[in-house]
């Protein structure tokens, strides 16, 4: 289905539903096709590397101590 920009703005929610359903949604300007609204399909083969920094970082006890006043004043200036 082809829509001009004004109609696309007015009916964006409906166009999104159409695209998710796999229908072709074309948006035109001055009668010329400008873009196609398509659904993004996640890559099922892509693995997430959870915990890739485990054991590679160290947080020392002083990390949780309050900052010195001179450093805090630097943020406030």
Rosetta blueprint (number, residue, H / E / L):
1 X L
2 X E
3 X E
4 X E
5 X H
6 X H
7 X H
8 X H
9 X H
10 X H
11 X L
12 X H
13 X H
14 X H
15 X H
16 X H
17 X H
18 X H
19 X H
20 X H
21 X L
22 X L
23 X L
24 X L
25 X E
26 X E
27 X E
28 X E
29 X E
30 X L
31 X L
32 X E
33 X E
34 X E
35 X E
36 X E
37 X E
38 X L
39 X L
40 X L
41 X L
42 X L
43 X L
44 X L
45 X L
46 X L
47 X L
48 X L
49 X L
50 X L
51 X L
52 X L
53 X L
54 X L
55 X L
56 X L
57 X L
58 X L
59 X L
60 X L
61 X H
62 X H
63 X H
64 X H
65 X L
66 X L
67 X L
68 X L
69 X H
70 X H
71 X H
72 X H
73 X H
74 X H
75 X H
76 X H
77 X L
